[in-house]
Amino acid sequence: MQNIWLLTIVVALFSTVQSVFGVGLLVFGTPTLLLLGCSFEETIAFLLPSSVLISLMQVVEGRAYLGELRKSILVYCIPCIVVGLALVISNLLTFDIRLLVGVILIFSAFARFYEGVQQALVSVLKRHTKLYLMLMGFVHGISNMGGGFLTIFATALYDDKSRIRANIAYAYLVFAISQISVLLLFHIEVFNVICLPLAVVALATYLTVGSFIYVKSSRAVYQQLITLFMLAYGTLLIGQELREWLGT
């Protein structure tokens, strides 16, 4: 699928989401482009450069909010991302993670309404951080949908919107660089001239619409928006899976 205008719309729309929450371009863009006929390799090649630019801008702006997870993400996520993506592009593994991610996202969104459940989730994540990061990396490698797990992780550990977005953006930047490295090594041909203008569109969207929405949203509104984002994303993934099961 090489329709540049359709690709531009997809990138601009979900770049706005990523500008606000730190994720969105890959988690929404991946299933969208796959449904539009792109291969998995083409999809991530179209989206990754755009994601890198937005994440890099967010990391630079929010560098003061980065936490102690920086080293853990490098150590535990990157190897699992590389292994997962290598397995997929070498056709050694095909696995649909959408239903699992969707259910977990919806559960986590509802948990945010109940302080006791939220505290229990935080406790579990803190006790099993290394295992969770490895799982998150592998899921992202095989499906490009680790953003769902990443959102759960960041919103469970942090309350401040700047800290949430900065840490999500850092992890997403690491994810994207790892994926691009694997693609350059195994499938460099999937990158073409379309990727550059799409990245420019993403950056322009971030600097205008996305940043405006983020700055104007209060802490309370941001928390409500990210909960709605988790519910919408989880519902989308489950809906896609059910439609395939029903053959529609």
NUPA-893212 format. One record per residue (C-alpha): x, y negated, z negated; residue in three letters. Coordinates in nm, 3 decimals, decimal comma, m for minus. Layout:
N
X; Y; Z; ALA
...
This chain:
248
0,000; 0,000; 0,000; MET
0,173; m0,315; 0,124; GLN
m0,109; m0,574; 0,111; ASN
0,090; m0,869; m0,021; ILE
m0,218; m1,074; m0,114; TRP
m0,374; m0,794; m0,315; LEU
m0,042; m0,727; m0,487; LEU
m0,012; m1,098; m0,566; THR
m0,358; m1,107; m0,725; ILE
m0,282; m0,803; m0,939; VAL
0,052; m0,944; m1,055; VAL
m0,089; m1,291; m1,129; ALA
m0,387; m1,154; m1,322; LEU
m0,193; m0,919; m1,545; PHE
0,102; m1,157; m1,583; SER
m0,146; m1,383; m1,762; THR
m0,227; m1,101; m2,002; VAL
0,141; m1,025; m2,061; GLN
0,217; m1,393; m2,113; SER
m0,022; m1,397; m2,408; VAL
0,033; m1,053; m2,566; PHE
0,378; m0,945; m2,450; GLY
0,230; m0,647; m2,263; VAL
m0,024; m0,620; m1,983; GLY
0,153; m0,627; m1,649; LEU
0,257; m0,262; m1,667; LEU
m0,024; m0,121; m1,880; VAL
m0,299; m0,267; m1,661; PHE
m0,104; m0,310; m1,338; GLY
0,013; 0,053; m1,322; THR
m0,331; 0,220; m1,315; PRO
m0,461; m0,057; m1,086; THR
m0,191; m0,010; m0,821; LEU
m0,215; 0,368; m0,846; LEU
m0,588; 0,344; m0,778; LEU
m0,512; 0,117; m0,481; LEU
m0,292; 0,384; m0,324; GLY
0,064; 0,305; m0,439; CYS
0,292; 0,588; m0,542; SER
0,423; 0,586; m0,900; PHE
0,770; 0,484; m0,780; GLU
0,631; 0,199; m0,565; GLU
0,411; 0,082; m0,850; THR
0,689; 0,042; m1,103; ILE
0,919; m0,112; m0,840; ALA
0,655; m0,379; m0,766; PHE
0,586; m0,450; m1,134; LEU
0,918; m0,411; m1,317; LEU
1,102; m0,723; m1,185; PRO
0,800; m0,937; m1,273; SER
0,779; m0,779; m1,617; SER
1,151; m0,839; m1,677; VAL
1,121; m1,212; m1,601; LEU
0,824; m1,265; m1,832; ILE
0,974; m1,057; m2,115; SER
1,307; m1,235; m2,082; LEU
1,139; m1,574; m2,114; MET
0,945; m1,457; m2,419; GLN
1,255; m1,312; m2,584; VAL
1,451; m1,634; m2,531; VAL
1,166; m1,842; m2,672; GLU
1,102; m1,609; m2,965; GLY
1,456; m1,494; m3,046; ARG
1,427; m1,632; m3,400; ALA
1,142; m1,389; m3,467; TYR
1,317; m1,070; m3,360; LEU
1,335; m0,813; m3,638; GLY
1,552; m0,526; m3,743; GLU
1,392; m0,294; m3,487; LEU
1,617; m0,419; m3,207; ARG
1,885; m0,156; m3,262; LYS
1,633; 0,122; m3,326; SER
1,459; 0,054; m2,995; ILE
1,791; 0,075; m2,812; LEU
1,896; 0,397; m2,985; VAL
1,570; 0,592; m2,989; TYR
1,364; 0,459; m2,695; CYS
1,611; 0,426; m2,408; ILE
1,725; 0,792; m2,388; PRO
1,363; 0,911; m2,394; CYS
1,258; 0,660; m2,126; ILE
1,543; 0,768; m1,900; VAL
1,467; 1,139; m1,947; VAL
1,093; 1,093; m1,893; GLY
1,127; 0,881; m1,579; LEU
1,395; 1,108; m1,433; ALA
1,166; 1,409; m1,481; LEU
0,878; 1,234; m1,305; VAL
1,065; 1,097; m1,003; ILE
1,240; 1,432; m0,955; SER
0,894; 1,599; m0,954; ASN
0,988; 1,822; m1,245; LEU
0,703; 1,691; m1,459; LEU
0,351; 1,563; m1,397; THR
0,154; 1,463; m1,703; PHE
m0,148; 1,239; m1,754; ASP
m0,118; 1,053; m2,084; ILE
m0,413; 0,818; m2,034; ARG
m0,668; 0,992; m2,256; LEU
m0,432; 1,021; m2,553; LEU
m0,318; 0,658; m2,527; VAL
m0,678; 0,540; m2,486; GLY
m0,805; 0,724; m2,795; VAL
m0,515; 0,603; m3,011; ILE
m0,561; 0,244; m2,895; LEU
m0,933; 0,243; m2,976; ILE
m0,871; 0,401; m3,316; PHE
m0,600; 0,143; m3,392; SER
m0,824; m0,144; m3,282; ALA
m1,103; m0,034; m3,516; PHE
m0,848; 0,025; m3,794; ALA
m0,762; m0,345; m3,778; ARG
m1,109; m0,422; m3,916; PHE
m1,040; m0,221; m4,233; TYR
m0,749; m0,325; m4,453; GLU
m0,714; 0,014; m4,623; GLY
m0,692; 0,200; m4,292; VAL
m0,451; m0,060; m4,154; GLN
m0,222; m0,023; m4,456; GLN
m0,227; 0,355; m4,420; ALA
m0,132; 0,323; m4,052; LEU
0,157; 0,090; m4,141; VAL
0,276; 0,338; m4,404; SER
0,274; 0,627; m4,155; VAL
0,461; 0,426; m3,891; LEU
0,726; 0,315; m4,140; LYS
0,783; 0,672; m4,261; ARG
0,811; 0,811; m3,908; HIS
0,955; 0,515; m3,717; THR
1,228; 0,710; m3,537; LYS
0,992; 0,983; m3,416; LEU
0,734; 0,726; m3,308; TYR
0,992; 0,527; m3,109; LEU
1,111; 0,843; m2,933; MET
0,754; 0,940; m2,844; LEU
0,682; 0,586; m2,725; MET
0,990; 0,588; m2,503; GLY
0,905; 0,924; m2,347; PHE
0,544; 0,821; m2,285; VAL
0,663; 0,504; m2,114; HIS
0,909; 0,697; m1,902; GLY
0,654; 0,943; m1,769; ILE
0,356; 0,709; m1,735; SER
0,457; 0,338; m1,763; ASN
0,197; 0,317; m2,041; MET
0,415; 0,291; m2,348; GLY
0,280; m0,061; m2,391; GLY
m0,022; 0,081; m2,570; GLY
0,194; 0,249; m2,833; PHE
0,412; m0,062; m2,851; LEU
0,112; m0,286; m2,921; THR
m0,003; m0,055; m3,201; ILE
0,346; m0,056; m3,351; PHE
0,400; m0,433; m3,343; ALA
0,054; m0,528; m3,469; THR
0,082; m0,277; m3,753; ALA
0,413; m0,422; m3,872; LEU
0,361; m0,796; m3,812; TYR
0,085; m1,053; m3,865; ASP
0,236; m1,367; m3,713; ASP
0,156; m1,404; m3,343; LYS
0,504; m1,533; m3,257; SER
0,669; m1,238; m3,429; ARG
0,432; m0,990; m3,264; ILE
0,488; m1,124; m2,913; ARG
0,865; m1,168; m2,951; ALA
0,923; m0,811; m3,071; ASN
0,690; m0,663; m2,811; ILE
0,864; m0,865; m2,541; ALA
1,208; m0,748; m2,655; TYR
1,104; m0,383; m2,645; ALA
0,934; m0,432; m2,308; TYR
1,247; m0,596; m2,169; LEU
1,456; m0,298; m2,282; VAL
1,200; m0,061; m2,133; PHE
1,200; m0,235; m1,795; ALA
1,579; m0,260; m1,768; ILE
1,607; 0,112; m1,845; SER
1,350; 0,199; m1,579; GLN
1,508; m0,025; m1,316; ILE
1,846; 0,136; m1,384; SER
1,704; 0,484; m1,326; VAL
1,527; 0,376; m1,007; LEU
1,842; 0,210; m0,871; LEU
2,027; 0,534; m0,934; LEU
1,772; 0,774; m0,785; PHE
1,533; 0,574; m0,564; HIS
1,686; 0,239; m0,475; ILE
1,485; 0,234; m0,152; GLU
1,159; 0,163; m0,341; VAL
1,276; m0,193; m0,405; PHE
1,204; m0,419; m0,109; ASN
1,162; m0,788; m0,024; VAL
0,809; m0,793; m0,164; ILE
0,940; m0,751; m0,518; CYS
1,109; m1,093; m0,525; LEU
0,806; m1,314; m0,438; PRO
0,593; m1,109; m0,678; LEU
0,843; m1,185; m0,955; ALA
0,823; m1,556; m0,869; VAL
0,442; m1,539; m0,894; VAL
0,473; m1,374; m1,236; ALA
0,713; m1,639; m1,363; LEU
0,493; m1,923; m1,233; ALA
0,190; m1,766; m1,400; THR
0,377; m1,742; m1,729; TYR
0,498; m2,102; m1,718; LEU
0,151; m2,239; m1,646; THR
m0,163; m2,045; m1,729; VAL
m0,017; m1,784; m1,966; GLY
0,181; m2,023; m2,184; SER
m0,113; m2,263; m2,205; PHE
m0,348; m1,992; m2,334; ILE
m0,089; m1,864; m2,582; TYR
m0,010; m2,208; m2,728; VAL
m0,378; m2,301; m2,759; LYS
m0,476; m1,981; m2,941; SER
m0,469; m1,999; m3,322; SER
m0,334; m1,715; m3,536; ARG
m0,688; m1,593; m3,612; ALA
m0,798; m1,614; m3,249; VAL
m0,480; m1,439; m3,136; TYR
m0,544; m1,151; m3,376; GLN
m0,900; m1,120; m3,246; GLN
m0,783; m1,133; m2,884; LEU
m0,521; m0,863; m2,933; ILE
m0,780; m0,639; m3,100; THR
m1,013; m0,690; m2,804; LEU
m0,720; m0,624; m2,570; PHE
m0,654; m0,290; m2,740; MET
m1,022; m0,195; m2,718; LEU
m1,044; m0,294; m2,351; ALA
m0,727; m0,112; m2,253; TYR
m0,825; 0,202; m2,444; GLY
m1,172; 0,202; m2,289; THR
m1,026; 0,153; m1,940; LEU
m0,792; 0,449; m1,977; LEU
m1,059; 0,681; m2,116; ILE
m1,302; 0,568; m1,845; GLY
m1,050; 0,647; m1,571; GLN
m0,990; 0,992; m1,717; GLU
m1,364; 1,068; m1,746; LEU
m1,430; 0,957; m1,387; ARG
m1,166; 1,198; m1,263; GLU
m1,307; 1,481; m1,474; TRP
m1,655; 1,413; m1,335; LEU
m1,517; 1,397; m0,981; GLY
m1,642; 1,045; m0,911; THR
